[in-house]
Amino acid sequence: MRKLFYSISCIALLLWSCGDAGVQSDVSKNVEIDPISVRLSVPAAAIGVLVGQTPPIMVSTSQITLSSDEFSEYLEDTERFTINHITYTIDGFPAGSSADLNVDMSIQMQGQAPQNLLTTRINDVQNNPVDASLYTSSAPGNVNAAAVTSLEQALKDGTSFQIAMTLVGEDVTLQATDVDFNFTFKFDVTARVKLDD
């Protein structure tokens, strides 16, 4: 009898919470974008020698539209997107070489001017960090909140965007003139979906 009462209470609560607004549900996905290739270089005379700073390197993604692929079945009923977490992974930086990186990262929505997203320093890139945190909604740190809001709106609208980075190597020691490695970003995104009654 107690189980039956509990079941009826849960159903009543669910129906009451729907009302005219309908049922809302959160759909979360961890979306990985294509890797960004980076080449860090030093002159031949500096192989194996500590270099204080390299010239800036500018790299970017192609146009990205997260919602069209990962949330396409929910897009028409999505009320908003929330970016919970942004992480990065560095892959392929060779053993025996070492560097720190200063990173300026910007976001450019299609048809808009670029917005600075964040500036950070990555120490010991040679350790090839995996899923290192850049941003969390609960502790955004020095991340530009307006850029995050613009990105969330772009996801809702299905607008494409581009990530661009300017990187400067510091305290660099390379065992070759060129070192190639990849940055991969992941976005933990929640879509608030209104389901039909």
SULUR-V880441 format. One record per residue. RES is the residue in one small letter. SS is DSSP state (~ for helix, > for strand, _ for the rest). PSI is psi in degrees with one decimal (none if undefined). BURIAL is + if it has 24 or more other C-alpha atoms within 12 Angstrom, else -. Layout:
RES_SS_PSI_BURIAL / RES_SS_PSI_BURIAL
This chain:
m___-40.2_- / r_~_-40.7_- / k_~_-40.8_- / l_~_-44.3_- / f_~_-41.4_- / y_~_-43.4_- / s_~_-44.5_- / i_~_-39.7_- / s_~_-41.8_- / c_~_-41.9_- / i_~_-42.5_- / a_~_-41.6_- / l_~_-41.7_- / l_~_-46.5_- / l_~_-39.0_- / w_~_-37.4_- / s_~_-19.5_- / c_~_-55.3_- / g_~_-151.4_- / d_~_-19.6_- / a_~_-15.4_- / g___177.9_- / v_>_135.7_- / q_>_144.1_+ / s_>_148.0_- / d_>_129.8_- / v_>_116.9_+ / s_>_141.0_+ / k_>_147.9_+ / n_>_108.1_+ / v_>_125.6_+ / e_>_128.7_+ / i___165.7_+ / d___143.9_- / p___149.1_- / i_>_121.9_+ / s_>_135.3_+ / v_>_139.5_+ / r_>_120.0_+ / l_>_129.9_+ / s_>_150.6_+ / v___157.9_+ / p___155.2_- / a_~_-35.0_- / a_~_-14.9_- / a_~_7.8_- / i___128.2_- / g___4.9_- / v___142.6_- / l___122.7_- / v_>_125.0_+ / g_>_-40.9_- / q_>_140.3_- / t___162.0_+ / p___156.1_- / p___144.0_- / i_>_129.5_- / m_>_125.8_- / v_>_158.9_+ / s_>_163.5_+ / t___169.9_+ / s___-178.0_- / q___135.2_- / i_>_136.2_+ / t___91.7_+ / l_~_-45.9_+ / s_~_-28.6_+ / s_~_-30.6_- / d_~_-52.9_- / e_~_-26.7_+ / f___19.9_+ / s___-36.6_- / e___-15.2_- / y___-9.0_+ / l_~_-43.2_+ / e_~_-27.5_- / d_~_8.7_+ / t_>_127.5_+ / e_>_-35.3_+ / r_>_159.7_+ / f_>_144.3_+ / t_>_127.4_+ / i_>_113.5_+ / n_>_-35.9_+ / h_>_137.8_+ / i_>_127.5_+ / t_>_163.6_+ / y_>_154.1_+ / t_>_135.5_+ / i_>_128.6_+ / d_>_134.2_+ / g___3.1_+ / f___123.8_+ / p___145.5_+ / a___146.7_- / g___-23.3_- / s___159.9_+ / s_>_155.0_+ / a_>_154.9_+ / d_>_154.8_+ / l_>_131.4_+ / n_>_127.2_+ / v_>_124.4_+ / d_>_120.5_+ / m_>_132.7_+ / s_>_159.6_+ / i_>_135.2_+ / q_>_113.9_+ / m_>_150.1_+ / q___125.9_- / g___7.6_- / q___165.2_- / a___151.7_- / p___149.0_- / q_>_131.4_+ / n_>_129.2_+ / l_>_-50.3_+ / l_>_160.7_+ / t_>_131.7_+ / t_>_162.5_+ / r_>_130.8_- / i_>_111.7_+ / n___146.6_- / d___57.8_+ / v_~_-27.9_+ / q_~_-16.2_+ / n_~_-2.6_- / n___66.9_+ / p___146.4_+ / v___126.5_- / d___45.2_- / a_>_139.5_+ / s_>_132.4_+ / l_>_-33.0_+ / y_>_138.5_+ / t_>_143.3_+ / s___-29.8_+ / s___-22.5_- / a___76.5_- / p___-17.5_- / g___-133.6_- / n___16.0_- / v___138.9_+ / n___107.6_+ / a_~_-35.2_- / a_~_-37.1_- / a_~_-38.8_+ / v_~_-43.5_+ / t_~_-42.2_- / s_~_-39.0_+ / l_~_-41.3_+ / e_~_-39.4_+ / q_~_-38.4_+ / a_~_-38.6_+ / l_~_-43.5_+ / k_~_-41.0_+ / d_~_-10.7_+ / g___21.3_+ / t___137.4_+ / s___159.1_+ / f_>_168.6_+ / q_>_139.7_+ / i_>_129.4_+ / a_>_144.9_+ / m_>_140.3_+ / t_>_120.9_+ / l_>_138.9_+ / v_>_122.8_+ / g_>_139.2_+ / e_>_148.6_+ / d_>_54.9_+ / v_>_131.1_+ / t_>_112.0_+ / l___147.2_+ / q___7.9_+ / a___165.1_+ / t___-31.7_- / d_>_137.5_- / v_>_124.2_+ / d_>_136.9_+ / f_>_172.9_+ / n_>_142.6_+ / f_>_131.6_+ / t_>_127.5_+ / f_>_144.3_+ / k_>_137.9_+ / f_>_120.8_+ / d_>_111.3_+ / v_>_138.1_+ / t_>_130.2_+ / a_>_126.5_+ / r_>_112.6_+ / v_>_131.8_+ / k_>_116.9_- / l_>_148.8_- / d___149.5_- / d___none_-
